[in-house]
């Protein structure tokens, strides 16, 4: 099978899965509030997914090094479909927590898909490949919230009790994931030579020992910490943003879903097109700097937004920044590790990212409830600027193999 066809198939696999994920994300805060959850509990609901992902992402990454990428991706797709179905039938807040915990347990497909992409791309194209994964993520977030809003309206026309009402969107998310499982089963080939993968299996280490082995590395470790801070800032903001637009601008689930789709659209444009034009000209390092600055500016700017146009402006900067910073950081982490460690290091990085997503939503929800509705955004902007400082200090030592011409 040609490289282009493999890239297309893994792109479609991630994209379809993220459509289902994109349906659930804006739905979660609204359903949690319907069942009596406050801002802190909404944050915990967002965090529990990441808690279980944090526990299991390095395990799945290591197993993908030993047994191949394909079986792990298939298992994660099937598990996501079942978890979304449980979410749809949830009639109490604790059932929503159980469903999101199961979704986190099976949330291995992104890090494994990144390892898949690393298997089939050369070093000079690595960050472009990671950009395509990011584009699939963003495109899923364009269609997911939009579809979810529409399905919620259809569900409310039928009945207001689960699995109808707003919960009907989760039924559709489940069907998408299960259909994606069937598609991947027949279309997705294995990318790893199993005899090499088994010889390179290092995941018998405990999760914290695995992180300990990578974090002290002068380049890989610093990049992973920067990615952690970036993710922490985003996670700190995400749970609060849905509550913010509901409380400040009286947005419904449909309005919030469309707003979230706008963010995804900018990310798709940046990671699917713009970064492929900018990387050969500027390289990972420069795009990382610009991206992190835009993210910090956009996150902090949300807290100052008193009008819809101001919110749209800062969220545009935020989306462009994430679109540049995420693939540049992930690609650089991949480039700084050995070929035999791709599944392990990307799994460890996903685990560290999940740790940020455990802390971020809960902390953001607490600040939202106890301090002010604007405070989570100021703090999340600070995290992004801290990541920027980390990168600037070691800028000369960072890889930039995506750059192929001088400017």
N, C-alpha and C positions, 0 to 999 in steps of 0.2 A: 504494500500500500504506500502511495506517495506521501511525502511529508505534509504537503498542503492539505491532503484529504484527512490525515490524522489530526492536524491542527483544527480543521473545520469541525470534525466530529467531537473533539474534546471541548471546543468552544460551544457547540450546540448543547452538549451534555450539561455543562456548567450553566449556560444561559437558561435552559428550560427549568433546571432545578432552582435557580435564583428567582425565576418568575414566581414559583410557589413560595419561596422564602420572602419575596417582596410583598406578597399578599398578606402574610402573617404579621410582619413588623408593624405597619400602621394600625392593624386591627387590634393588636395586643393591648395598648394603653386604653382604648375605648371599651373593650370588653372587660378589662380589669376594673375600670371605674363603674361599669354597669353592675358588677358583682360586689361593689363596695370598697374597692381598693383605693388607697390614697397615693400621693406622688411617690412616696418611699416604696410602697408595695409594687407600684408600677415599675420602679427601678429594679426591684428584686426579681420581678417576673422577667425583665429583660436580661438580668444578670445570671439567672439559673441556667439558661441555655449555654452561656459562655463558661459557667462553672464546670458543667459536664464535658463541654468541648475541651476545656483546659486539662481535665483528667485523662481524656481518651485520645486527643489529637496526636501526641507523640507515639502512642501505642499503634494507632492506625498507620501513621507515617512509617514506623519501623516495620510493621507487617507488610506494608506495600513494598518496602525494600526487599523483603524476604520472599513474599509470595506473588508479587506483581501489583501493578496499579489497578488493573481492571477489576479483580474481585472486591477490592476495598471500595472502589467507586460504586459498584453495583450494590453492595451491602448498604452503603450510606444512602443511596437513592431510595431503596425499599424502606429502610428505617424512617426516613423523612416522611414518606407517604403515610405510614402508619401513625406517626406522631401527630401529623396535621389532622388526621381523621379523629383521633382522640380529642384534640383541641376543639374540633368542630362540635363534638357531642358534649363538651364540658358544660355543666350546669352550675358550677361553683368555682370560686377562685382557686381552690386547691387542685382541681382537675386541670386547670390551665397550667399550673406549675408543673404537674406531672408530665403533661404533654410537651412542654418546652424543655424539661429535663431530658426526655427521650430524644427530642430533636437534637439537643446538644451532644448526647452520647453518639449519635450517628453522624454528627456534623464533621465528617472527615473529608468530604469531597473537594473542598477548596485547596487544602494543603497537598492532597494527593494529586489533584489536577495540576497544581503548580509543579510537582515532581514529574508528572507525566510530560508537561511542557518542557521541562529541563531535559528530559530524556531525548526528546526529538528535535531540539534546537541547538544550533551552534552558539558559541559564546557571544559572537557579535550580534546575534539575534535574540539573546536571552531576555533582555528587558522588553523588547517588542512583544515576545511571546507572553511575558507576564502582563504586559499592557492589554493583550487580547483577553486574558483571564479577567482582568479588571473591567474591560469593556463588556464582557458577558455579565459580570456582576452588576454593572451600571444599567445595562439594557434590561436585565431582569427587574431592576428597580424602577425602570420606566413603565414596563407593562404590568408588573405585579400589583402595585398600588392602584393603578387605573382599573385593571380587571377586578381586583378585590373590591373596590368601591362599587363597581357595577353589580358584582355578584351579591354584595351585601344588600343592595337595593332590591334585587330580584328576590332574595331570601325574605326581606321584610314584606314584600307583596304577598308571599305565601303564608308566612306565620312569623311571630316574634320569638318563638321558643326554639332553642337549639335542637337540631342542627340548622334551623332556618334563622331568619333575622340576620344580623351581622355575621353570625357564625357560619352562614352558608358559604361565605368566601373561603373559609378553611376547608370545606368539603371540596371545593374546586381546586385548591392548592394541593390537596391529597391526590386527587385524580391526575393532576399534572405530573407530580413526582412519580406516581406509579406508572404512568405512561412513559415517562422518561426512563424508568428502569427497563421497560421492555425495549425501548429504542436503543439504549446503551448495550443491552444484552446481545443484540444482533449486530450492532454497528461498530461498537468500540473495540479495537484490537488491543492486545497487550503491547506496552511500549518498552518494557524492561526485559532483558535477557535473564531468565530466572537463575541460571547457573552463576551469573555475576552477582545478581541481587542477593542470593543466599550466602555467597562468600562475603558480601559487604554488610550483612545484617548486624547492626550494633544496638538494636533497641531493647536488649534484655536489661539494660540499665533502667533504674527507676527514673521517673520523669524529672525530679529535681537534680539527679546526677547528670542527666542528659543536658539540662540547661546549664548546669555548672561547668560542663565540658566545653560549651560554646561561648558563654558570656565572658570568660576571661580573655578570649582572643581579641587582640587589639583592634582589628577592623570588623570582623564578623560580630563580635560582642557589642561594639559601639553602635553598629547599624541596627542590631536587634533591639537595643535599648531605645534608640531613636524611633523605631517602628512601634515599640511599646508605648512611648509617650504620645505619638501621633494617634494611635488607636485609643489610648486612654482619653485623650481630648475629645475624639469623635464619640466614644461611648458615653462619656460624661454628658455630652450634649443631646444625644439621640432621644433618650427616654423623655427628657425634659422638653424637647422641641414640640412634640405632639401635644403635650399639656399646655405649653406656652401659646401655641396658635389657637388652641381651644379656649383658653382662659382670656387671652388678650384680644384676639380677633374673632372669637366665636365661630371658629371653623368647625364644620361637620366632618365626619369621616371621609366623605367624598372630597371635600376641599383639601383636607390633609393628604389624602391619597394622591390627588393631582399635584399638590405642591411637592410631595416626595418624588413623584414621577419627573417633575422638572429637574430636580437635583440629579436623578439618574440619567436624564437626557444629556445634561452637560458632561457628566462623567463618561458616558458612551462616546460623545464627540471627542473628548480629550484623550481617553485611553484607546479608543478604537481608530482614531484618525490623526488627531493633532500630535500626539506623542510620537507616532511613527514618522512624522515629518520633522519633529524637533530633535529627536534623539540622535540621528546621524549628524546633525549640525552642531548640537550643544553638548551631548553626552549626559550620562546619569547625574553627574555631580551638580551641574548648573540647574538642571530641571528639579533636582531635589531641593536646592536652596529656594528657588522661586516658588515651588509647590508648598513647602513648609511655611514660607512667609504668607502666602495667600490663605492657607488654612488658618493660621493664627489670627490674621486680620478678619477673616470671615466669621470665625467662631466668636471672637470678642464682639464683633459688630452686631451679632444677633441680639445681644443684651441691650444695645442702644436703639434698636429698631422700634420706632413708635408708629410707623406707617408701613403699609404693605409694600410700597415701592422701595423703601429702605431695606426691608427684609429681603426682597427679591435681589437687590444689588449685592448685599453681603453674602447671601447664599450662593450667588453666581461665582463670586471670588472663592468661596469655600469649595464648591464643586470642581472648579478648575484646579485648585490647589491639590485636592485629593487625587484628581486624575493624573497629575504630574508626580506627586510625591509617592503614592503607593507603588506603582510599577518600578519607579527608579530605586526606591528602597529595597523592594523585594528582589528585583533583578540584581542589585548590588550584593545583597546577602547571598544569593545563589552563586554569583561569580566569585565571592570571597571564600566559598567552601569548596572542598574537593568534589570531583565528579561522583565518587562513591558515597558521598554523604548527602546527596540532594534530598532524598526523602526524609532523612533524619533531621537535617538542619531546617528544612522548611516546615516539617512537623513540629520541631521545637519552637520555631518562630511563631507558628500558628497557635501553639500552646501559650506562649508568652502574650500573644495578641488576645487570646481568650481570657487570660488573667486580667488584662486591662479592661476587658468587657465585663468581667465580674465586678471589679471595683468601680468602674466608671458609672454605670447606670444607677447603682445603689447610692453612690456618693452624690451624683447629680440630683437624684430624687430627694435625698435628704436636704441638700442645700436649697432646692426648689421649695420644699415644704417649710423649712426652719428659718432660712435667711431671706431670700427674695426670689421671685421668678426669673430675674435677670442674672443672678449670681452664678448658676452653673455654666453660663456661656463665657463669662469673664475668666473663670478658672480653666475651662477647657482651652481657651485661647492661650493661656499661660503655658499649658502643657505643650502645645504645638511650638511655641517659641523656645521652650527648653530643648525640644528635639532639634530645632534649627541650630542652636548654639552647639550642641553635641556634634553635629555634622560639620559645622564651620571649623571647629578646633582641629579635626583630622582630615580636612578637605583634600590636602595634597596626597594623602595615602589611599584615598578611596578609588575603587575601580571605575573606569568609564569607557568600557569597551564598545558601547553603542555608538560612540562618536567616530565618524569615519572621514570628516573633513574639518579643516580649520575655519574659524570665523574671525 
